[in-house]
Amino acid sequence: MLDNTRLSGAAGSGAVGSGAADGAGPVTPVQEYFDRSSLGFAVFDDAGVVRHANAALCALLGRPAGAVTGTRLGELFTTTADLGADHLRVDARAVRAGGDEVEVVLDVAPVGGGLRAAVVVDVGEVVALRGALIRQSLSDLVTGLPNRVQFLRWLERCTGEVGLVHLDVDGFHVVNDALGHDAGDRLLKSVAGRLLDTCSARGRVARTGPDEFTVLVTDPTGAAELVGVVEELDASLAEPLYLGDTGVGVTVSAGVSVQRCAGRTAADLMRTAEVAARWSKQDGRARWTLYDPRRDADERRRFALAAAVAGALEDGEIDVRFAPVFSLPDHEVIALQASLHWERPGFEGFDQGWFPELSETTGSAARLGHEVLAGACAHASRWRAEFGDRTPPVAVRLSAGQCRRPELFAAVRDVLAGTGLPADRLWLVVADDVLLSLDADQVEELDILTSAGVSVLREQRGGGRFDAFGSTGVPTSGLKVDGSVVRGLDDTAEPVVRSAVVGMLSWAVRNLDSDLFADDVRTESEARGLAGLGVTAAQGPYFGDPLHPDDVSALLRRA
């Protein structure tokens, strides 16, 4: 068996490089590593005389192999440490052939047979490598721009006031998906180049996200200066960028923020511009938005609620409330509209209408939708057991996600079977835009439900012309209009608005072969106007707040 722990070659032979030394036998793996390593290696005896030295050490010392072997270690390195120690790790200086010195680290350990080995590390190379690694860690490999880590370091060193422009490239994933990631990288490089041309004289530019860039301007004259940066960039991006034969139009959604640094973290400052950019994307893209602390505080409050939805459901904080739907003009209860209600400490009085938005934000829409459906049907079944046929149907709004669920019919059927509520005592309210977006299979699910006895009501949001409705293929038993239409009947409405609403609702009452309902009625004049036009029924704050199930029981006893 070969001994891989020993270096071949006689003392003073000066063997350097590959191959056996002076006929000492085949080259071992250790010998090969010794010869080829980029680190300096030397083997010396008890007298401190170098017996072997590799090429890397000879190059470091600027001496040929023959001038290194046979020389005492103390003549090649200067240090205050005892080079005769068996184990040693010490800073030293390597003495080069011309007399100049190089800072090194010597690491000495015994290797057996009365020999010791020294590993010699050039401190300059270590420092250079460390610097290269640091630069690499602070730079984006695709664009060459500083990255997010570097940008936050810049912010940490800022004092006074800073201006931030956060830019999100619109539709970047479309380029990646359609043309490939190489094309996406070319697009990012182009945007980075145009940003540097536009902004380098005003501030610092970094790539701070997959398709995001941020500009830092210290002590800006105001938001107008930052808006000017966005407008100049928009102008530079006006010409299409050609990726192969495809001319790609590039736009950005920008967030603009001017902030004082005192008492703020870099991440907090950065967030203000990022939030404003997100608003730009939400509001239509290809625009800029100025950071608004009030809007941000309102959003954070809602997001705090959104994050707590799952726990609130688990802890029973969320229950089902019922808004009576009153016939017009006699005000008899003909249905009970179910909705979720949440009384959370610290958020008293928050708008319960946020629930649909909150559920979509957290991905809990399906679970919340099932909670309100199951809760409404369970309560309605108990009321029927007590009040019989005097119990009105319950209405439940379906979200877009619920309507697109592959087995909506099965889900509703299971709830009805589990609660014992007859199908004809359930109304499902679906927004008109959702109905129009459903595919054939999803329409069929609703059609099966109506065949089983469930009623479907279309809900129109934001007004519009009823005679322009497209056919959904779903048999509907009623149409509901929201508060944006109802508001046109209030005494304070502009005459032209009131005239348009009256005409629209009059046409609907005469021509639609279904009942017409109104939501979010707030004033007596609105209720009076709806009744005068022949609208079937209405609900909303004017008629009272949504009722706890116990209050519904009391209402039905009085009926």
N, C-alpha and C positions, 0 to 999 in steps of 0.2 A: 504494500500500500504506500502511495506517495505521501510524503510529509509536506502538507501545504502550509505549514506555519513557518518554514525557514526559507530564507533568501539564498539562492545559490551564488557562487562567486567567491573568489579568494579575497583576503584583505588587501586593499590597495589596488585591486584590479581595475577599479573604475568602471565596472560593468554598468552600462546604462542602456535602456531600450529593451527590445524583445529578444528572445533567444536565450540559449543556455550560456552561462558565463564560464569561459575557460574550460569547456568540456565537462562541466559539473553536472550534466544531466538535463532532462527535459525541463521546459519552463512550466512552473506551477501556476495555478490561478492567482495565488497571492503575488508571485513575482510579476505576472502580467499586469495586475492591478497597480502594483508599486510603480512599474515602468510607465504606465499610460495615464495615471491619475493627473488631474489638473492641480492637485494640491502638492506642495513640496514635501518629499519624504527623505529622511536620512537615517541610516543605521550606523551607530557608533559603538565603540568598545568601552571597557571600564576606564581607559585612559582618556576618553573623550575624543578619540580620533575617529573621523568619519570613515567607515568601511564601504558604504554604498550610498549613492545619491541618485535620485531620478532626474529626468529631464526638466520637470517643472521647477525643482529646486535650483538646478543649475541656471535656468533662465532667470529666475528671481534674483539670484546672486550676480548674474552677468558674468559668469565664469564657466569655462569648459569643465567637463567632468573630471579631467585629470587634475585641475586646480582645486577641486572640492574634496575628492577622496584623498585621504592621507593628511588632511588638515584638521587641526583641533577645532572642536565646536566653538570654544571661546574666542577663536580668531574670526569665526564667521558671524557670530551673534554677540551683541553686547546687552547685558542685563545685570541687574543687581541681585538676581536670584542665583542660587547654587545649581549650576548645570550638572553637578554630579549626583543630584538627587534622583532616586529611582522613579518617583512620580512627581510630575511638575506641569503646571499650566500657568504661563506667565507671559506678560507683555515684554517684547524685546525689540531690538533693531537689527536687521540684517545688513551686514557690511558688504556693499557691492564692490566690484572690481575697481572702480574709479574712486572709491573712498566715500561715496555718498551712502546714506542709510535709508532703509525702508522699514516702516513700522510693521511688525508681524506679531502673531501669537504663536508661541512654542508650546506644544503639547507632548510631553515626554513620558514614556512608559517602557518597562522591561519587556523583552521578547524572548528571553531565554538564551542559554549558551553564553552568558556573560555579555550579551549585547542589549542595547536599548535603542528604541526607535523614536524619532522626533517627527511630528507632523507640523509643518510650517504653513501658516495661513497669512496671506497678504491682507493687512487691515484695509488698505486702499481698495482692494477688490471687493471686500465685504461691504465697505461703505458705499461703493458704486452700485453693487447689487441691491443693497437695501434701498438706495435712492431710486433705482429703476423700478423696484417692486412698489415703492410708495407712489411713484408717479403713475404706474400702471393701475394701482388701486384707486386713484383719484381721477382717472380719465376714462372716457367712453371709447371702447374699442372700435365702434363703427364709424363715428363722426370725428373722433379725435378731440372732441370738446371735453372740458371738465365734466365730471359726473355729479350726481346728487350729493355724495359725501363731501366733495370739494365745495359745492355750492353752499351747503350748510355751514361748512367751516368759514367761508367768507362772511356769511350772515352773523356767525358768532362773534366775529371781530368788529362788526359794525357798531357805530354809536350814532346818536342823533336820529335822523330820519332816513328811511330807505324807501325806494320805489321798486315794486316788483311787477313784472309782466309775465304771467304764466300762459304758455301757448300750447294748445292741444291740437294736433293735426287731425282735421276732420276726415273720417272715413279711411283711416290708415289701414284698418284690417281688410278693407275691400281690395286694396292694392296687394296686400300680402296673399289674400285668398285667391285673387284672380290671376295675378302675374307672378307670384312666388316671393319668397323672402329676400332673394337677391335684389329684385326690383324694389321691394320695400326698403332695403338698406340704401339703395341708390337715391330713393326719394328723401330719406332722412339726411343723407350727406348733402343733397342739394338744398334742403331747407336750412341745414346748419350753415352752409356757405352763405346763403342769402341773409341769414340772421347776423352773421359776423360782419358782412358788408354794411348792413343797416345799423347795427347797434354797437359795434366795437368802439366807436368814438364816444359813446354815451355811457356804456356800462359793461358789465361782464355777462357772458352767455354760457349756459351749461345745458347739457341734456339731462333732464331730471326724471324721466320716465320712459317707458317703451316708445311712446309717440308724443312725448312732451318735452318742451324746452322752457327755460326760465331766464329772464333778463334781470339783473340786479343793477339798479341805479342808486348811487349814494347821494344823499342830500338833493333830491329832485326839486325842481321849482314848483311842482304840483302835479296833479293827476293829468293835466293837459299835456305835459311833456311825455308822459308814458303813453297816452292815447296816440300821440304823434308817432311814437315808435311802432305801435300796432298798424297805424295807417300806412307808414312807409313800408313795413313788411308786406302788407296786403298788396301794395302797388308792385313790389318786387316779385310777388307770387302770381301776378296777373297773367303772365305768359304760361302756357301749359308746359309741363315737364315731360319730355319724351323719354319713355322707358321702352327701348326697342322701337317698334312702330306705333306704339300707343302714346298719345298725348294725354297726360293726366293733369286734370285741374286740381290745384292744391289750395285749400283754404284752412284757416285756423280759427278756433274758438279761444278767445283771450280773456284772462282775468287780470284786472288792474287793481293794485292796492298800494296805498301810501300809508306807512306805519311808523310810529316812533318805537325805537328799540328798547328804551328803558324798561326793565322789568319783564322783558319778553324773551322766550327761548327762540332759537333759530327755527325749530319745527313749527312753532306757533305762528311766527311771521310768514313762513312759507305757506302754511295752510290757508291764510287769508286769500292769497292769490289763486291757489288751487281751487278753493271753494267758488270764487268768482268765475273761474274758467268753466267749472261744472255748470254753473247757472247759464253761461253762454250756450253750452251744448243743449241744456234742457229747453232753452228759449228759442232754439232754431238753428244753432251753429252759425259759423262764419260771421261772428260779431264779437264785440267786446262788452264786458260788464264790469262796473266798478264795485268793489267790495262794499257791502252794506252790513255793518255790525248788527243792526236790528233784525234784518232778514236771517242772518247767520244764527243769532240767538234763538229765533223762532224755530228754525230748522233743527238746531241741536236739541231743543226741547222735544220736538216731535221724534227725532231719532232716538232720544233717550227712552221715550215711550215705546217706540218700535222694538228696541232691544229687549224690553221687559215683557213683551206680549206673551212669549212662551211660558215664562214663570208665572205670569198673572193667570193664565188659563189653568195651569197646574194647581195654583193656590186658590182657585175659585173666586178671584177678584172680578172676573168678567161674567156678566149675566145677560139675559135676554130681556129687553123691554119692548113694549108694544104701543105703537101710535094708532089710535082709533082713526078709521077712515069713515067720514060722515057723509051721508047722502045729502044732496042739495035739492030743495032748500029746507027740508024738514029736520036735518041733523040727526038722523038715526044711524047707529053704528052698523055698517054693512061689511066691514073687514077690519082686521088688526094687522098693521104692518110691523113685522118683527125686525129688530136691529140689536146689535150688541151694545152693551153699556158698561163702562169701566170707571169706577171711582178709585183713583189712585192717589194716595197721600202725596201732597206736594204739587199735584196737577189738578187741583179742584177747578171746575169750570171749564176744562178744555173742551174744544168742539168735538162732539162725538162723531161728527161727520168725517173726522180724520181716519176713522177705522179702515175704510177700504184702502186708502193710501198707505197707512201703516202696514197693513197686511201684505200689500204688494212689495213694499220695501224689504221686508224680512223673509219673504217666501212662505209666510204663514197663512196666505189667503185661503188655501184649500182647507186647512184645519179650522180656521175661523168660520168659513162658509158652512162647514159641516156642523159646527157648534150651534150656529144660529138656526140652521134648518132643523137639526135634531131637537134643540130646545123649544123652538116654536111649535113643532108638531107634538111634542110631549105635553106642553102646557095646553094646547088646543084639545088634545085627547082627554085630559083631565076635566077641562071645562065642559066638554060634551057629556062626560059622565054625570056632571052635576046639573047642567042647564039644558041638555038635549039639543034640539034643533035651533034653539035661540042663540046658540054659539055661532058667531060669524066665522067665515073662513080666515085663515092666516095667510098673509102675503110675505114672501121671502125674496129678497133680491139676490140673484145669482151673479157672481163675478164672471169675467171673461174666462178665467182659468177653469172655473167649474163647468161652464158651458162647453169648453173644449175637452173636457175629461172624456176618455174613451167610453166609459160605462156610466154616463150620467143617469140613465134610466134605472140601472141596477142600484145605484147609490140612493136615489130618491125612493125607489120601491122598498129597499131594505129599511129606510127610516120610517116609512109609512107602516110597514108590517110590524116593525119593532114597537111603535107607539100606538098602533091600532087606529090611527086617524084615516078616515075615508079619503080617497084621492080627490074627490070633488070639493073637499074642504081646504085644499092647498092651492094658492096662487103663486106662481113664480114670475118675478119681475125681471125683465132682461132689457138692458140698454139697447136702443135701436142700432147704434154703431156696432155693438157686439153681434147682434142677430145678423146684420148684413155681412159680417166678416166670417161667419161659420161656413165650413165646407159641407159637402153633401152628407157625410156620415154624422157630423155633429148636429145638423138640422134634423136628421132622422131620429136621433136620440130624443130631441124635444117633441117631435111629431108623435113618437110612441107614447110619451108622457101625456100629451093632450088626448090621445086615443084612450088612455087609461082613466081619464076623467080630470086630470090636473089642468088648471087654467094657466095660460101664459099671457102676461101683459107686456106690451112694448112700452119702453120708457124713452121719451125723446128728451135729450139734454141740449140746452142752448138754443132752443127755438128752431126756426126753419119753416119750410113750406111742407105742410102735411100732404099736399097733392103731388109732391115730388118723391115720396117714399117709394123705394123699390120693394119688390115682393121678396119676402124672406123664405117662403115655402113653409112657414110654421103657422098653423091656425092660431090666431090670437083672439082673446075675448075682451080686450080693452087696450086703451092707449093712455099713458100717463105723461103729462107735461110737467117740467120742473119749474123751480122758482124764477128762472130767468124769463119765462113767458108770463107767469102769474104777476110779476112785478109791474108789468105794463098796464094792469088794471087798477093800480093804486091811485089814489087821488093826486099824488105828487108826480105821477108819470107825465112825460111830455105828450102833448096832444097827438103828435105824429106817431109816437110809439104806441099810445093807447089805441089809436085807429088801426094800426097794423095788427095788434094783438086781437082786438075785437073781430076784425075781418078773418083772421086765421082760425080762431076758435069757432066762430059762427060757421065757417065752411066745414070744419071738422064735425061739428054736431049734426049738420045737415047731410053730410056725404059719407062719413065713415060708418061702416056697418058693425060698430062695437061701442062699448061704453067709453066715456072720456073722463079721466081722473086728473086731478091737479094736486101737486105736491108743494110743500114749503109755503103754504098760505100764511101770511104774517099779519094782515090787517083786515078790519071789517070791510073796508071798501073793496079789497080783493075778493073776499068771500061773497060779497053782495054782487059784484060784477060777474063772477063765475056762475052763480045761481041764475042770474038774469039771462045768461047766454045758453043755459040748458046743460051745463056740465054736470055729469052724473054725480060725482062725489069729490071730496077734497080732504086733505090732511095738512098738518103743519102747526107751527107755534101758536097761531091764532086760536086753535082748538085745544091747546094745552100741551104739556110736555109728554113724552112717551111714558107709559105707565108700567109700574112694577106688576108682575103677575098677580099679586094679591089685590092690587088696585083694580086690575081688570076683572077679577072675580066680583069685587064690590060693584063695579059698573054694571056687570051683567045681572046681578041680583036686583038692581034698581030698574033695569030695562023692562 
